[in-house]
Amino acid sequence: MNVARRDLLLGSAVVGLAGGLAPIPAFAASRRPADGAGALPMPEPVDQLPPALPVQDAARVLMDRGWLFHEGDIEPAPLDTHNATYLSVKAGNARGAAAVDYDDSDWQAVDLPHDWASFQPFVKTANVAQGYRPRGIGWYRRSFRLDPALRGRRIELEFGGIATFATIWVNGSVVSHNFSGYNAVRIDMTPFARFGDEANVVAVRVDAEAMEGWWYEGAGLYRHVWLGDYAPVSIATDGVHCDPRKADGRWHVPVVATLTSIAPADSAVTVEARLLDPQGKIVAQGQAQATVPTFDQATAALDLPVAEPMLWSVERPTLYTLDVRLLRDGQVADERRVPIGFRTIRFDAAQGFFLNDRPVKLKGVCLHQDHAGVGTAIPDALLGWRLERLKAMGCNAIRSSHNAPTPELLDWCDRLGLLVMNENRQFNPAPEYRAQLEWLVRRDRNHPSVIMWSVFNEEPMQGTPAGVAMVQRMAHWVRALDDSRPVTAAMNGAFFNPVNVAQVVDVTGFNYYQGDYDRYHQLNPAKPMTSSEDTSAFMTRGAFESDPARHIASSYDVEAASWGDTHRGAWKKIAERAFVAGGFVWTGFDYHGEPTPYEWPTIASFFGILDLCGFPKVAFDIHRAAWVDDAPVVAIAPHWSWPGREGKPTKVMVLSNAERIVLRLNGKTVGEAAVDRLMGNEWTVPYAPGRIEAIAYRGGREVARAAHETVGAPVALRLTPARTVMAGDTEDAQAITIDAVDAKGRHVPAANLMTRFTIEGGAIIGVGNGDPNSHESEKGNQRSLFNGLAQMIVRPDTGRGRIVIRATADGLKPATLKLDRLGVAPRAQVAVMNGDMDVREWRRSPLLATKPSPDLAPAASDNNGWAFVQAGTPTPAEGAGWRVYRSVVTPRRAVAARGGELRLASVGGMASLWIDGTLVAEKRDPKPGPMTATLPSGAGKRTIALIVAGLGNIDSGLLGRVTIRPR
């Protein structure tokens, strides 16, 4: 990355000058003063969309739209008869909210990802670890239709993640019980599927009271849902294993495809693999034959030699694509396109981690899946933006803490060149949890970003024979699926127990205990080791004096948990030891829940290098100085606007990766020193309003400078996007920064005032300001600035156009931001049904010689005289006469309240339509045609009678669907 682009990403008040580094262009005056002083501490917006994430399986279609949600549990009515009890345990006869015909018409319409806990207020009596937000139980329902042409194909439904325990029904039958919020739930719904006019109904009961972690976990369907349809013989989901290997100096791609069949007989197939370079050129290809047994699986294996591929690295994350096709009878039946990267990894006990045989220190952070305003329901584009913020800091590694990440996060890591320690949630070798571990490895083993499998985090049994036995089994299962990456475990002690799990993993993971690095290495000189978690330091963004009574922690990097260290101290212990492969700071971002070191009214952590919104703390510059090697870094803390502090000694911290620093106040040198890259440089300076400036030198030449100026009172608001363009697909999302500026257009770092927003052409899906003590709602159209900053998360409407955002605050000039909404086609989605209620079940009278009364009905015990028929079933011609078609229905609550429209798609014969004994429509043409009528509002059962005069020579009756549509 060139220096200019990198510093735009960094968002620092840095101006590069010389020393063999490309100069950084002046920032736009509207956002950054030309000299960098008083600049907004966020990157300049870019003018292009982020790259689209890869589509590995084109047969899968998103099913994120059209869900209905009900907060709270729904108990089915008591079973009051033997027959009701008998039917309740039969397939397809779920009761209550899981029933196919349950009335969900007054449920809330939601799109996924959806975290209902993020909408909750903060309540002191709610669970502290979950961030004082009530969670409870919720229900989701989704109806959709399948084309009759799909009969005979394999239909698969996948939930990317459900927080937390879930029961899933398809068309009234239980299809899954799931007991983790982090694994995908895959359902073969082929035997349950309905086709044509008959809707498929998916119901999900989510118990979010169940907790797997001690942090905010969200609630509900917080990841994507997919629907796939596949040929009878197809490639299994996650059924391609193809990560490249290097042996005897030569590269090759071993390809193993797992195939599955619902075909009625064994099937001979061909698997064809083609390797495409980044430009789309085929560089290797091969074929293999296999026979797939009916209702079973088989594998096909082949190997592709590759001469001198371009390597995937942190600096240049080059990706190839493996195109795997399944051919049956010479036709392509299924296909996968898997991004892969050529790289070697190695952990050395003396020298740490090697990527492509080059030593690379792991400069990592731990991440929970959580962001201000949206909770765990993080849009894909926002995931990428978060990782870009970390990459700009010099971060090169991510630990998924403490669970399987969403797959889109790994796609971004592959693209950005971030290394991943991929972590399992449940430490348990029982069959259910073994399945979760094996699912994780199968899903993620092709990602070049993944370099380690962690089987647990901080388990009390880590120093016991039982714990060792558990890890032995789990590590064995991981290696059986992937022998190219080491297994680790994030241990918080027991390193020196006579029996401990470090003895049976490949890399020892240290959570803290940094004082034991040397002793452990001396006793275990052949065992590679890494810090899997370190630091646990506290900062409140924008605060420079601790105030325990107000739950505020200084940003001078002087506060840390008793088990941890400051950012500078923790990294120094890692940086000075080659045998420690690297570290993972706790944490990259602040997160809801686990409030430490304070509890109520604090609702989030103080650990982050960046706050809940991704706004940088001083820790961001501390790590930039220590981690960035290819661009000059210099930064100053604190800001320089302290009215009433004149003359008082003020600590000034300068962070830099240069060789020498000169500190000037109002043009006068007040400090000069050789740079301490790891610990920073500090001076005590009597505060005087004006300009404080740090100038960085390398080789005797100035390479960068940073400055702060004393700013005036806020006079206007400013809106700064991450991007000036958005995709008009309703999926894109981005963070918009709100701040206040003074009369010279400079950022006012101490502004704390309420701001309000409006938007056209999009929606605000969340708001935040990074304050761990704030109880303001994270939904809606207002948010207070906290130490100068607030944020909104914006999602675009569909299609080309403009997004216009306006921000106001009392006494300040408002701000208007206009973004271009590009005409990007949305990803395909399963069609959303319109809320019609099907009237499927009817009773049909015998053929009558004279026109009957609409009151004619079968006797209560008549199961033989009147036929049971479904709408869409023609009555064959059998002579002229009359028939009555009768149905008793209870309209859904929305119709009962507002009325609706009764629609008969096609009626054969002359007919009259009656509702509750009142004539509402007539049809005088015997040819098939529609009928419609208004259904008045009103609760309770409604009787529909259709009297049809048949001519005796054509089919008649209910030839098509009958529906009730809400007004």
N, C-alpha and C positions, 0 to 999 in steps of 0.2 A: 504493500500500500504506500502511495507517495505521502510525503510528510504533510502536504497541504490538505489532502483528503483526511488524513488521520486526525489532524488537529481540529478539523471541522467536526469530526465525530466526537472528539474529546470534549469539545465545548469549553476549553480553558481560555483564560485571558492571556494567551501566549502569542507573541509575534516572533517567528523564526527569522534569522538574519543570515547566518553564514555557517562556516565550519563544514562545508561539503554537504549540507542539507538544503533541500529545496525551500525557498522562502514561502511563508504562509501568506496568502492574500489578505488584504484588509477586509474586515467583516462589514456586512451591510450596516449602514448607519442607523437604520431603523431598529436594529436589534443589538448591535455592538458598537460602542464608540470606537473610533478609528484606532486609538492607542490601546484598546483592550480594557481600560479602566472603567469600572461601573458596568461591566458586561453581564448579560444574563448567563447564569451558570449552567447552560444547556446548549447542546449543539445546534448549529444553524440548520434550518430545514433543507432537505434535499428535494429535487424536482422530478423524481421518478419513483415508480412503484417498486416495492421489493420483488425479488424474483419469485415466481410461483413455485410452490413446493412440488416435489415429484409425485406423479401418479403411478403407483406401482401396479395397481389392479383396476383397470378400466371397467371391469364388470361390476364394481361397487358404486352405488349411488348414495349420496348423502340423504339422510332422513332427519335433518335438524329442524325443519319447518313443520308447523301444523300440530304441535303437541298441545295438549290440554293439561293443566296442573291444578291440583287441589291440595292446599296445605291442611294438614291434620289427617288423622286416621278416619276410616269409614268402616264401621262394623256392619256386616250383613244382618238382615233381619233374622230373628230366631227361626229355627226349623220347627214347624208346628204340626207336621203330619209325617206319617211313615213314608208316604210316597215322596214328599219333598226331601226327606233324608236320603231315601234311596237314590233319587236323581242327583243329589248334591255331590255324590262321590263318583259320578260317571264322567268320562272324558267329555270336554266341551261344555260342562255345566257349572262353571265357576259362578260364585254368588257375589252379591254386592258390587263393589266398584270394579271387580275383575270380570263381571258378566259381559257378554257380548252386547246385550241390549241395555246396559246400564245408562241412565240418563246423565250425561256429562255436559249438557248444553249450557249450564251456567258456570262451568269451570273457566279458569283463566287461560287464555291463549298465550303460549310462550314459545320462543325459539331457543334452540340449543346452540352453544353450551349454556346451561342454566344452573346457577347456584342459589337456591332460595334462601340460604342463610345470609348471603350478602345483602339481602333486603331487610334483614331484621334489625331492630334497635339493639343497643347495648344495655344489658340487664344485669344488675349486680349479682343476682341469685343464679344466673346461668353459669355454665362451666367455665372456670377461669382459663384452663388450658386451651379451650376452643374460642377464646377471645370474648367471653361474656355474651355470646350470641345464642339465642335459643335455636334449636335445630328440629328435634321432634320427628314426626312421620309425615310423609307426603305421598301423593299418588300422581302418576302420569298416565295418560291414555293417548293413543294415536290410531286413527283409522286410515286405511289405504286400500286400493284395488290393485289386482294383478291381472295383466292381460292374459286371456285364455291361451295365447300362443306360448306362454311360459310353462304350461303343463308338461310334466316330464323332466323339467330342468331342476337343478338343485338350488334351493332358495335359502340364503343364509342371512341372518340378522345379527349385527354386531353392535354392542354397546361398548364404547371406548372406556368408560369408567362411570361407576355409580357410587355416590357417597351416601350411605355406606352399605348396610345389608340390604339385599333386594330379593324380591320374588317377582318373577315375570310370567305372565300368561299370554298365550297367543290363541285367539279364538276360543277363549273359555277353558283352555287346558294349561296347567302349570308346565312350563318348559324349562325353568331354571330357578334354583335358589343360589344366591351368590353371597359370600361372606367376606368380601374385601372391597374397599373403595378404589383399588388401584389396578386391578387386572381387568382386561377386556372380558366381556361375556359374549360368547358366540353360540348362536342357536341355529340348528338345522331345522328350519320351519317348514321344510318340504312336505312332510306328512300332515301338517296342520293347515296348509295354505288353502285359500279359497280363490277362485278365479272368476273373472267377468264382473257382473253387477254386484255380486255379494262381497261386502267389505271384509277385510281382515282387520281385526281389532287387537292391538297390543296394549296390555295394561301392566304397569309397574308399581309395586308398592315399595317405597324406600324408607327404611328405618335409619335415620341419621342420628338417633340417640346412641347407636353403637359407635364406638370410637376405636380406631387403631393407632392413633398417635396422640401426642401431647401438645399438639399445635393445631391451628385452625385448619380444618379439613373440608369445610364446605358441606353442602347438602344437595343431593339430587343428581340429575343427568348432566354432569358438568363437563363431559367430553362429547365428541361426535358420536352419532349413531349412523350406521351404514346398512344398506340393503343390497345384497348381491344376488345375481342370478347367473348360474353356471351350467354348462353343458353336463349331461349325465356323467360323463367321464371328464374330470377337470383336475387342475392343480389345487392341492389343499391350501387353505389359508396359512400363511407363513410357511409354505411348503417348499420354498427354494432356499437352499443354503449354498452360498457362493462367494464367501469372502476370500480374497486372493492370498496365496502363500508363495513364499520364496524358499527354494530348496536347491542346494548345490549351486548357488549363484544365479539360478534361473527362476523366473516368475511363471506361475500358472494359476488358473482359476478352476479349482475343483467344484463341479456343479452337481448337486444332488437334489432332485425334484421328487417330492412326495405327491403321489397321485391318489385320487379317491374316486369311487364309482357308486352310482345308484342305478346303473344300467342293468337290464334284466339278465345279461350274460357276461361272461368274461370278455374283456376288450383288449385287442392288440393296438398299441399306440406308439407314436414316435415323439420323442422330446428333442426339440431343436434349440440350441443356444447360440446366440450371436453376441459378441462383445463389441460395443461401440465406444469410440474415443470421445472426448469432449466436443468434437466437431461433428459427431454423428457418423464417422467413418467406421466400417466394420474392420476390426483388426484380428479377430479370431472367431471361429465358429466350429460347431460339431453337432453330432446327433447320437442318440441312444434309443434303443428299443425296449419296450416293457409290455407286460400283460397285466392288466388290472382286474383282479377278481371282482365279481359283482358284490355290491354292498361291503367293500373292503378297500384296503389301500395297498399300494405297491410303490417302489422307488425306482428311479432311473438315474444313473450316474454317468458322467462324462467329464473330461478334463480338457481345458483349453490352455495350451502354452501361449505365452505372451512375451514378445521380445522387447526389452527396454521400455516399459511403460513409464509415463510421467507419474511421479510419486505424489501421494497425498501428504500434506504436512500442515503444521499450524500456520505457516506463512503463505503457503500456496495449496489450498485444499482442493486438489484436482480430482474430479469425479468422472468415472466411466459409467456406462449403463450396460447391464447384462439383460438382454432380451431373451426370455425363455418362452417358447411356444409349444403347446401340446397339439399334435396332429392326429386326427382319427379319420381313417378312410381318406387320407390325403387332404383333409380340410382342417384349418386352424380351429380348434375347439376351445382353447383357453390361452391366455398370455399373461406374463408378468414382466415388468420392466424395473429392475432393481438397481439403484445407484450403488456403486462400490468404489473403494479407493485402494490403491496399491501403497501399502506402508508396512514396515516392520516395527514391532514393539519389543522391548526387552527391559526387564528390571534387573539391575546389577546391585549386588549387596554392598559394593564399595563405592560405586559411582552413580547410583540412582537410576533414573529412567532414560532410555534411549529410544528415539524415534528415527527410523531409517538410519540406524547406527550412529546417530548424532545425539549427544547428551542434551536433554531438554528438562529443565526444572519445571515441575508442575506448579504453576501459579494459579491455584484454583480457589473456587468458592463453593460453599454449600447452598443449595437452593430449595426452598419450598415452592410449590405451585400456588402462588397467591399474589394478587396485585390490588392496589387501591381501587375501590369502586366496583370491581367485578369479582373479587374473591378468587375462587378456584376456576371459575368459568372464563379462562383467559383466551381471547381470540388468537388465532394462529399468528396474525401479523404482529400482535402485541408481544407474543412470545419472542419473535425474532428481534423486535426492538429492544427488549430487555437484554437479550444476549449481545446485541451490538453495543449496548452501553458497557457491558462487562469487557468485551473484546477491546473496546477503545481504552480501557483502563490498563491494558496489558495482560488481562486475564487470559489464560490458555486452557483452563480445565474447569469442568463442572462436576459436582457430585450431586446426584439426584437424591435428595434427602427427604425422607428415608423410605423411598418407594419407587416403583416403576414409573418413569416419566411418561407423559403423553408422547406418542411417536413423533408428533410434529416437532417437539423440542429436539429430538435426535436428528431429524431432517435438517433443522437449522444448524445444529452443531456440525454436521457433515459439511454444510455449505460454508460455514464461517471459520472452520479450522479450530474447533474447540474439542478437547479431549474429555472423555466422560468416564467417571466411575459410576457404573450402573448398579443400583442397589435394590435388593429384595426387601420386602416389608416384613413378612412373618417368619420368625425363627422357629421353624417347626417342620420336621420331616414326615409328618402324617400325610396320607395320600392327597387330601385336598390341597395342602400347602405345597407339597411336592409338585402338583399340577400347576400351581401359580408360578413357582420358580422355573419350571421347564417352559411354561408359556413365555416368560420374560426372555429367556435365552433364545428360544426359537424366533421370537419376534424381532430381536435386536441384534442378532449375531452377524448380520451383514453390514452393519454401520461401521465405517472406518473410524468414526469418532469414539466408539466404545473401546476402552483399553483395559478395563478391569470389571470383574463381577464381584460385588460385595454381598455376602450372604446374610449379614445382619448388622445392626447398629446397637452397641452398648447393651449387651445382654448379661444379666447377672450370672448366668451359667457358663460364661466364657472361660472360667478357670476350674471347671469340674470335669470329671470323666464323662458325665452325661452330656455336657455341652460339646465335648470333643467328639463323642459318638454321633451327635446330631450333625456337626459340621462335616465330619467324614462322609456321611451319606449325601449331604447337600452338595459338597464339592465334587463328589463322584458323579452325580447327576449332571452338574454343570459341565464338567469336562467331557462327559459322554456326548453332549450336544455341541460343544465348542472347545476344542483343545488348543486354540490359538491365543487365548487370553488367560492371565492369571486370576486365581480366586483369592479374594481378601476378605477380611472382616474388620469392621470398625470397632476396635476394643477400647474400653475405658478402664483399663487395669488388668490385673492377673497376668501380666507379661512374664513374671518370674515365678509363677506357681509351678510346682513340679509337673502338673498336667494342665495344659491350657491350649486353646484353639489355635494360637499362633504356630503350634507345632504341626498343624495339618492343613494350613493354607499356604499359598505361594508367596504372598506379600503380607507382611504384618502391618496392620493399620493402627496408628496411634491416634486416639481421640484425646488430645491434651497430653498430660504426663510428659511434657517436653524436657523436664529435668532428667528423665530416664533414657533419653536418646543414646547417650554415650555408653551408659552401662549396658543397655540392651545390645548395642552393636558389638561391644567387646565380648559379651557372652555368646552372641550369635553372629559371628562374622560372616557366615555364609547365607544369612537370611536377608533378602531385600526388605526394605521398610519405607513407609511413607507416613506423613501426617494425613490421616483421613479427616481430621477435624481439629481446628486450633483457633486461638484468639479469644472469642467471646468477649469482645470489648464493647463498651457502651458509648454512644454519642447521640445527642439530639441535634439534628441538623439546624445550623444557624445559631446555636447557643454556645457561648464561650465561658460560661461560669456555671458550675454545678449548683443545683438548688434542690436537695433531696425533698424538701417540703412540697415543692411543686413538681416533683418527678421529672427533673431536667438534669441531663448529663452533659458535661463539658465536651466540646469538640476538639480539645487539645490532645486527645489520645492519652488521657491520664486515668481513665476508669476502665476496669475490667472485672469480670467475675473471678471469684476466688480460685476457680479451677483453671482459669485461662491467663491471658496476658494482653497487653496492648497490641495494636496492629503492628507497631514497629518492633516491639520486643518479640512477638511470636514469629514474625517472618525472619528476624535476625537469627534466631536459633535454627531455622531451616536453611537459610541461605548460606550459613557458614559451615554446613555439614554436607559434604558431597554425597555421603551414604544415605541421607534422607532424600527420597526421590522428589519431594515437594510437599505442598500443603494445600488444604482446603479451608479457607477462612469461614468461620461461622459468624455472619452469613453474607452473601452477596447483596441481598435486599432485605430490608426489614420485612416482617410478616406479621399478620394478625395472630393473636393467641400467644401462649407461653410468655406472658408479659414478665420481663426480667430486666432490671432488678426490682422493679416496682409492680404492684398489682393494682387493683381498682383505685382510682378511675382509669389507670393505664390499661389499654386494650390491645397493645401490640408490643413487639420486641424493640430493643434499642441496638441490636447487634449489627445491623446492616451497614455495609460500605455505602450503599445508597438507601434512601428511605423507601417507604411503601410505594411511592410514586415513581421511583427511579431518579429522584433529585439527588445530586451528589453531596455527601458529607465530606469533611476534611479527610476522612479515611480514603476517599477516592483518589485524592492527590498523593497521599502517603503511598498508596500502592502503585500509582502511575510512576512516581519517582523511582520506586524499587523495581518495577516490572517492565517498564517500557525501555527498550534498548535501541530502537531504530528511529527515534525522533527526540528532539530536545524537550525537556519537561522542566517547568518552573511554575510554582504556585505559591500564593501567600495566604495565610490565615492570621487574624480574622479579617472581615470586611473593615472598612475604615470610616464608619459613620457612627459615632458615639457621643451624641450631644450630652453635655454635662460631665464628661470625663476629662476634659482638658487638663493637661499637666500630670495626669495620673499615669503611673507606670503600667504599660500594656505589653503583654507577651505577644511577640510576633514570631510565627513559625513559617519557615520557608522550606519547601520541598522541591528537590531538583535531582536530576540525573547527570548534571554537568560536572565540571571540575571545581569551579569556584563561583561564589555568590557575592554580590555587592548589594547591600540594602540601603536605599535612599529614602529620606523623608523630606518632601518639599525641596528636592534638588540637593540636599545635603546628605553625605554618606554617614550613616549611623551604625553600620555593621559591615564586616567583610570576613569571609572565612572560606576554607576549603570545604567542599560539599561533603556532608555525611549522607550518603544516598539512602542508607537504611534507617537512620534515626532522625534525619532532618537536621536543620539548623534553627536555633532559637536565639532571640534577642529580647531584652526588655527595653522598650522605647517609651518615653513620655508621650502620651497621646497629644497630637496637635492636628486640627483639621487640615485637610489638603490632600496630598498625593503621596502614597507610600508605594515604592517600586522596588522590585528585585530584578537584578540583571545577572544572567547566567553566562559563564564563560567556559569555553573549552579550547585548549591549546592557545590560551591568551586572547582568543577572539570571542566577541559577544555572539551567542547563538540563540538566545531567547530572553524575553523579559515578561514579567507579569506586574500588574499594578492594580491598586484600588484607590478610589477617590472618595472623599466625603461628599455625599449626595444631599440634595435638598429634599423638601417634603414631597410626597407623592402628589402628582397633579393629573395623572391619566393612567388608564389600564392599557395593557398590551397583551396580545394573543400571539403565541408562537407555536406553530405546528411542528411535528417531526417531519412532515412531508407537505409539499404544496399541492399534491395530487392524491386522489384516492380512487380506488376501483369502484365503479358503480354496480357492485354485485351483492350488496347488503351483508357481505362477510368481512370485508376489509375493516380494519379498525386502527386508530392511531391515538397517541397521547397529545393533547394540546396543553401547553403551559400558559397559565395566567399569572401575570405579575404587574406591579405598579412601577411607574417611572417618574422621575422628577422632571423639571422644566427643560433639562438638557437631554432628556431621553435616556437617562441612566437608571439602571435597576436599583430599586430601593429595597435593601435586604432586610429591613426591620418592619416593613409594612405588614400589619395584621388587621385586615378589614374584610367585611363580607362582600363577596362579588356574586352577581347574578347573571344568568346566561339565557339566550334564546338561540334556536338553530332552525334553519330551513335547509331542506335537501338531505337531511340525515337525522340521526338520533343520538342523544347523550345517554350512554349506557352505564356510566359510573363517574363519580367525582371523588377527589381526595386532595389532601394537602401534606401528607407525610407526618402529621402530628400524632404521635403514639398515645396522646392523652385526649384526643378529640372524640366527642360523641356525636358530632354532626352526622346526618344521614349521608351515606355514600351513593345514594340515588337522588335523582331530581335535578334541579336547575340552579343550585346555588352552592357556594362553598367559600369559607373564609380563607384568605391568604394566611399561611403560617410561615413566619420568618421570611416573608417576601414572595412565597410561591403557592400556587394551587394548580390542580390538574383536572381536566375532563377527558374521558375516553369517548371518542366519537365513532359512530358506525354510519356509513353512507346509505342513502336510498339507492334504488335500482336505476340504472341508466345514466346517460350522459347529462351533465348539467353543472350547476354550481351548488356548493355548500356554503351557506352564509351563517357565520356565528357572531353574535354580538354579546359583549360583556359590559356590565354596568356596575357602579359602586357609588354610594352616596358621596357627593362632593367632588367626584373625579370625572374627567372626560372619558366617555365610553370608548370601547375598542370594537372594531369590526374586522373580521377575518374572512376572506373569500378563498375557497379552495376549489380547484377544478375536479369535478367528478367525471372520470373517464368512462367511456362506454365499453367496459369489460364484461364479457358474458359471464353470468354467475355459473358456478359449478352446477351440474345437474342435480336436481333434488327429486325425491319421490313426491309425486303430485299430492297436494293438500286437498282433502275432501271438503265439500262446502257446508257441512253440518246438517245435511238432509237426514231425516229419519226414514229408514226403509220400513214399509208396511209389507212384510213378506208373507205372513201366515194368514190364510183365508179359509173359510168354510164355503163350499159350493153346494147349492141345493140340487136335487134331482131335476130333470127336465120337466117343466110344467106346461100344461096346455093353455092356461090362461094367465094373463098378466097378474103377478102376485103383489101383495102389499109390501112396502119396504120394512114393515114390522115382522115379516115372516122370519123365523129363526129356528134353529134346531133345538130340540129339548136338551136340557142340561146334561143328561146321561147318554145322548145320542152320539155314539162313536162310529156309526155304520150308515145311517141314512144320508147324511150330508158328508161329502168328500172333504178331505183335508188337502188343500192345494196351495202352491206358492205362486206369488206374482211372477209373471213371465212364463207360466205354463199354459199353453193354449188348450182350449176345450175342443176336442175333435168334433167335426160335424156329424150329428146323428139324428137329424130331423129338426123341423121347425119347432120353436117353442121358446119358453122363457126360463131363465135361471137367475137365482139370487146369489151374489157373491158378498159375503159378510165378514167383517173384521172388527174386533173390539180392541182399541188401542188406547194407551195412555200417552198423550203427547208429552214431549220433553218440556222441562220447566220453562225454557225460553219461549216456546210456543204457547204454553198455558198462560204466560204473563202478557205476551204481546200479540198472540194470534199467529197464523201462518198460512201457507198455501198447500193444498192437497193436489198432487200432480200424478196423473196416471199416464205413463209414457205412451201406451198404445192399448186401445180397447177395440176388440173386434165385435161388430154387430151394433145395432141401434141400442142406446143405453140411456138410463137416467141414474144420476148420482145423488145419494141422500146422506146427510150427516145428522145424526140424532133425530131422525124422522122428518127432516126438512129437506125439500128438493133444492139442490144447489147448482146442478148443471145437467144439461141434456145433450145427447149426440144423436142426430137423425140420419147420418150416413152410415150404412153398414160396413163400409170399408174401414180397415184399421186406421185409427187416429187417436190423438191425445185428448185428454179431458183435464180440466183444472177447475179448482173451486177454492174459495176463501174458507179457511178454518177459523171460526171465531175463537177468541181467547177464552180461557176457562180451565179450571183444574179438573182432574178426575178422568175417568174413562170416557171415550167417545166411540160411538157406533157408526161405522161406515157401511153403507149398503149400496151395491151396484146391481141394478136390474138390467139384464141384457136380453134382447130379443135376437135369437139366432135364426138365420134363414134356412139352416139345415144343410147347406152345400159348401160352407167355408168354415174354417176354424174361427172360434169366437172366444170372448172372455178377456181375461187379463193377459195380454200378449207381451207386456213389458213391465218395467219397474213401477212401483207405486211408492211415492215418497211424500213426506211432509217437510216443507222448507220453512224455517223461521222467517218472520218478516224482518 
